């Protein structure tokens, strides 16, 4: 199983469990996350969700080995589907909290940004490496704009340098900062507090702010996906993909 689900009281914990692939977002992992979140949404006994990753870190983004086995059209469809899934998190009625340790890279970075609240370990490595390997981040850029503003989002998207959890918290990307190894416990404590509040009111607050959490996200993802396709035809991107396998 790529996603492990456990329950603590009224809180569901979803753990991305692909340590051999650094918890990368394969098609199966994305589909499993979507399925689990919909099941949690339909379960009246559950009031909040925490998403985390098994060691060594939260999520390394798209599975480049899997992508390299696809043709360009297949890659674009996969990235568009992942983007649509992440946009859907804001439409759920129940709060979703990301507990981030170790690293949040590429799509893993943006998956965390899609959650309602981020708790980051102090030394966690946050980085968008897509430009370095040849393409624009293909989805979720409006989620970054909503969290840190357009100027900082542009700087982060270039990915010239990684940052740690302390810096992510300072610029407003992460909502809470935890000591290393304590992000999950901090996230669970917050989830329990939210779960104790009147669920209708919690859902109303989330619904009110949903349009602001990635305004024009769908349009932005379409544009970024088109640019991603163009970028993938250039030598740096082709070289990156060849390192992981031969595209068919």
C-alpha positions in Angstrom: 0.0 0.0 0.0 1.3 3.4 -0.9 -0.8 5.3 1.6 -1.2 4.1 5.2 -4.3 5.3 7.2 -4.5 5.3 11.0 -7.1 6.8 13.3 -6.6 8.7 16.6 -9.9 9.6 18.0 -11.6 12.0 15.5 -8.4 12.5 13.5 -7.3 10.4 10.5 -3.6 10.2 9.7 -2.6 9.5 6.1 1.1 8.5 5.7 2.7 8.5 2.3 4.6 5.2 2.5 7.0 4.8 -0.5 10.4 5.2 1.3 12.2 3.5 -1.6 11.0 6.3 -3.9 11.4 9.0 -1.2 7.6 9.1 -0.9 7.2 10.4 -4.5 3.8 10.9 -6.0 3.1 8.0 -8.3 -0.2 7.7 -10.0 -1.2 5.1 -7.5 -0.3 7.3 -4.6 -2.3 10.2 -5.9 -5.3 8.0 -6.5 -5.0 6.5 -3.0 -4.8 9.9 -1.3 -7.9 11.1 -3.2 -9.8 7.9 -2.2 -8.8 8.1 1.4 -9.7 11.8 1.7 -13.2 11.2 0.2 -13.8 8.3 2.6 -12.7 10.5 5.5 -15.1 13.2 4.2 -18.0 10.8 4.3 -17.2 9.4 7.8 -19.1 11.3 10.4 -16.8 10.1 13.2 -13.8 11.8 11.6 -13.3 15.6 11.9 -9.8 16.3 10.6 -7.0 14.8 8.6 -3.2 14.9 9.0 -1.0 14.1 5.9 2.6 13.1 6.6 5.3 11.0 5.1 7.2 8.0 6.3 11.0 8.5 6.9 13.1 9.9 5.4 10.8 12.8 4.5 7.4 14.1 3.5 7.4 13.8 -0.2 9.9 14.2 -3.1 7.3 15.3 -5.6 6.5 13.5 -8.9 8.0 10.0 -9.4 10.5 10.8 -12.2 11.1 7.1 -12.8 7.5 6.7 -13.5 7.3 9.9 -15.6 10.2 8.9 -17.7 8.3 5.7 -18.9 5.5 7.9 -20.2 5.2 9.7 -23.5 4.9 13.5 -23.2 1.1 13.4 -23.4 0.9 10.9 -20.6 3.3 13.0 -18.4 1.0 16.1 -18.9 -2.1 14.1 -18.1 -0.5 12.7 -14.9 0.7 16.2 -13.8 -2.7 17.7 -14.5 -4.5 15.0 -12.5 -2.1 15.6 -9.6 -2.8 19.3 -9.7 -6.6 18.7 -9.8 -6.3 16.5 -6.8 -4.4 19.1 -4.8 -6.8 21.8 -5.8 -9.7 19.6 -4.5 -8.3 19.7 -0.9 -9.6 23.2 -0.4 -13.1 22.0 -1.4 -13.3 19.4 1.3 -15.4 20.3 4.4 -12.9 18.9 6.9 -9.5 20.5 7.6 -6.4 18.9 6.3 -3.0 19.5 8.0 0.4 18.7 6.5 3.0 17.5 9.0 6.3 17.9 7.2 9.7 16.5 8.2 12.9 15.7 6.3 12.1 17.2 3.0 9.2 18.6 0.9 10.4 18.8 -2.7 8.7 19.7 -6.0 5.2 18.4 -6.0 5.6 17.4 -2.3 6.3 21.1 -1.6 3.1 22.1 -3.4 1.1 19.2 -1.9 1.9 20.6 1.5 1.0 24.1 0.3 -2.4 22.8 -0.8 -3.3 21.7 2.7 -5.2 24.0 5.0 -2.4 24.2 7.6 1.4 23.3 7.4 3.5 22.3 10.4 7.1 22.0 9.5 10.1 20.6 11.3 12.8 23.2 11.8 15.4 21.5 9.6 13.1 20.3 6.9 14.4 21.0 3.4 11.9 22.9 1.2 12.8 23.2 -2.4 11.3 23.4 -5.9 14.0 21.9 -8.1 11.9 21.8 -11.4 13.6 24.7 -13.1 17.1 23.2 -12.4 16.0 20.0 -14.1 14.5 21.6 -17.1 10.8 22.6 -16.6 8.4 24.9 -14.8 6.5 23.5 -11.8 3.5 22.1 -13.8 0.8 22.8 -11.2 0.0 24.5 -7.9 1.8 27.8 -8.4 -1.3 29.8 -7.4 -1.3 27.9 -4.1 2.1 29.4 -3.5 0.9 32.8 -4.5 -1.9 32.5 -2.0 0.5 31.6 0.8 3.5 33.9 0.2 2.5 36.5 -2.5 3.6 36.6 -6.2 7.1 38.0 -5.7 8.1 35.3 -3.2 6.3 32.6 -5.1 8.3 33.5 -8.2 11.6 33.3 -6.3 10.6 29.9 -4.8 9.6 28.6 -8.2 13.0 29.4 -9.7 14.4 27.1 -7.0 17.8 28.8 -7.0 18.3 27.6 -3.4 16.5 25.4 -0.9 15.3 26.7 2.5 14.8 25.1 5.9 11.6 24.9 7.9 12.6 28.0 10.0 12.8 30.1 6.8 9.6 28.5 5.4 7.8 29.6 8.6 9.3 33.1 8.5 8.0 33.8 5.0 4.6 32.5 5.8 4.7 29.2 3.8 4.5 27.1 6.9 1.9 28.0 9.5 3.6 26.4 12.5 7.3 25.5 13.3 8.1 22.4 15.3 11.3 21.0 16.7 12.7 18.3 14.4 10.8 15.1 14.9 7.8 16.8 16.5 5.9 18.0 13.4 3.5 15.1 13.5 2.7 15.5 17.2 2.2 19.2 16.8 -0.1 18.6 13.8 -2.1 16.1 15.7 -2.5 18.4 18.6 -3.9 21.1 16.2 -6.1 18.6 14.5 -7.6 17.5 17.8 -8.4 21.1 18.7 -10.1 21.7 15.3 -12.0 18.4 15.7 -13.4 19.6 19.0 -14.9 22.7 17.4 -18.4 22.7 16.0 -18.0 20.9 12.6 -20.5 23.0 10.7 -18.7 26.2 11.7 -15.3 24.8 10.8 -16.6 23.7 7.4 -18.1 27.1 6.8 -14.8 28.9 7.5 -13.1 26.5 5.2 -15.7 27.0 2.5 -15.5 30.8 2.8 -11.8 30.9 2.3 -11.6 28.2 -0.4 -11.8 30.6 -3.3 -8.8 32.5 -1.9 -6.7 29.4 -1.4 -5.3 29.3 -5.0 -7.5 31.9 -6.8 -7.6 31.0 -10.5 -5.7 27.8 -9.7 -7.4 25.8 -12.5 -6.5 28.4 -15.1 -2.9 28.7 -13.7 -2.5 24.9 -13.8 -3.6 24.8 -17.5 -1.1 27.5 -18.4 1.7 25.9 -16.4 1.0 22.4 -17.8 1.2 23.8 -21.3 4.6 25.4 -20.5 5.7 22.1 -18.9 5.0 20.3 -22.1 7.0 22.8 -24.1 9.9 22.7 -21.6 10.1 18.9 -21.8 11.0 19.1 -25.4 14.3 20.9 -24.6 17.7 19.3 -24.0 18.0 19.8 -20.2 14.6 18.2 -19.6 15.2 15.4 -22.0 18.6 14.7 -20.3 16.8 14.6 -16.9 14.2 12.1 -18.0 16.9 9.9 -19.6 18.6 9.6 -16.3 15.6 7.8 -14.9 14.6 5.7 -18.0 13.9 5.8 -21.6 10.7 7.7 -22.7 8.5 5.7 -25.0 
